Amino acid sequence: MTSTLAIIPARAGSKRLPNKNSRLFLGKPLILWTVDFALRYGGFDLVIVSTDSPEIAKLTQDAGAYVPWLRPTELASDTASSIDVVLHAVEKINLEASLSFDRIALLQPTSPVRLTERWQLAAEFLDEGSPAAVGVHEVSSHPYWTYFISMRGGLTPCFPEGLGMRSQDLPSVCEPNGSLYLIDINALRIHRSLTPPGTRGVLCEQQVESIDIDTAEDWSNAERLVSEGFR
């Protein structure tokens, strides 16, 4: 039977929206939307929060998450990658708590709304042999109709073969929405990527599933969407 470690990354710093992880989102700290889902879901064997903030550590510990250490300063900077943060958590918990896992789930607190069925489908994909699954949504502007633009305004088609295609003939395209990452630990270590070759997409069809809060405008729009369509 496979075991899954859920990691919720939440550093204190945020230049565009200070203290956003502990800020109240519709009456509840933003990060607790993610913590509460992770603890309620039932598909994770352990839920940990990786943070450099004592405030966030206490907040999430009180909610039931595990915060075994504070993240090192070098992994809490603007340049630190999600991969480095995840691998640090994996190796540290393996070393200090003698715990090992088969799969890693990454849940970013900037996506407050998740549906259980998406994670269940992701787990099915890995059960079938896929190295990873990622939440995706359809893009609003098709890349076949896009152009590169030069400093002087010159336009070059990104996909010349697609310019003449009718909208109904365009292939389906999507992009990661940031709400769901589930990956086999060996694939993560080998490829150092959350989307290694063979990754499958879990289509998140509801708009609230693709909320990604990074600015004050994102925050206002997210509160409106969630209050109107999901509570």
C-alpha positions, 0 to 999 in steps of 0.5 A, spaced: 500 500 500 502 506 498 503 512 503 503 519 501 506 525 504 502 532 503 506 538 503 503 545 504 509 550 503 507 557 506 513 562 507 512 569 511 514 573 505 510 576 500 512 582 496 505 583 493 501 581 498 504 581 505 502 576 510 497 573 505 498 566 508 495 568 515 490 574 512 483 572 513 480 570 507 472 570 508 473 569 515 478 564 515 486 565 515 488 563 507 492 557 509 487 554 513 483 553 507 488 548 505 490 545 511 483 543 513 482 540 506 488 536 507 486 533 513 479 532 511 481 529 505 483 522 508 488 520 502 494 523 505 498 519 511 501 525 514 500 533 512 506 537 514 507 545 513 513 548 511 514 555 513 519 560 516 514 563 520 513 562 527 506 565 526 504 560 521 507 554 524 503 555 530 496 557 526 497 551 522 499 546 528 493 548 532 489 546 526 492 539 526 498 540 521 505 537 523 510 543 523 516 539 525 521 545 523 522 552 521 524 552 513 531 555 513 532 562 510 535 560 504 529 556 502 524 562 504 527 567 499 524 569 492 528 565 488 527 558 492 524 553 488 518 549 489 522 543 488 528 545 493 522 546 498 519 539 497 525 535 497 528 539 503 522 537 507 522 529 504 529 528 506 529 532 513 523 528 515 526 521 512 532 523 516 529 526 523 523 522 523 525 516 520 519 516 515 519 515 508 513 515 503 512 513 496 508 519 493 508 527 495 502 531 494 504 539 494 498 543 496 499 551 495 495 555 500 494 560 494 489 555 491 484 555 497 478 551 493 479 544 492 475 538 490 476 531 493 474 527 486 480 531 483 485 528 488 482 521 487 482 521 480 490 523 481 491 517 485 488 513 480 492 515 475 498 514 479 496 507 481 495 506 473 503 507 473 503 515 471 509 518 475 505 524 476 498 528 476 497 535 476 491 540 476 489 543 470 484 548 466 483 550 459 486 556 457 482 562 455 486 564 449 489 558 444 496 558 443 495 557 436 493 564 435 499 567 438 505 571 436 512 573 438 513 580 438 519 584 436 522 590 440 519 594 433 513 591 433 514 586 428 509 580 429 511 572 428 506 567 429 508 562 434 505 556 430 504 558 423 500 552 422 495 554 426 493 561 424 488 558 419 484 553 423 477 554 425 476 555 433 472 548 432 478 545 429 483 547 434 486 541 439 484 542 446 490 545 450 490 547 458 495 549 463 497 547 470 492 551 475 497 550 481 491 547 486 494 539 485 500 536 484 501 529 486 508 525 484 511 519 485 517 520 490 522 517 485 520 521 479 521 527 483 528 525 485 530 523 478 527 529 474 527 534 479 520 536 476 513 536 479 511 534 471 516 529 469 515 525 462 508 522 463 505 526 467 497 526 466 492 532 467 486 532 472 481 537 469 479 542 474 472 545 471 470 549 476 472 556 476 474 557 483 478 551 483 483 555 479 484 561 483 491 563 484 492 569 489 498 573 488 496 580 488 490 584 492 486 584 486 487 576 485 484 576 493 478 581 491 476 577 485 477 570 489 473 572 495 467 574 490 468 567 486 468 563 492 462 567 496 458 566 490 460 559 488 463 555 493 463 555 501 
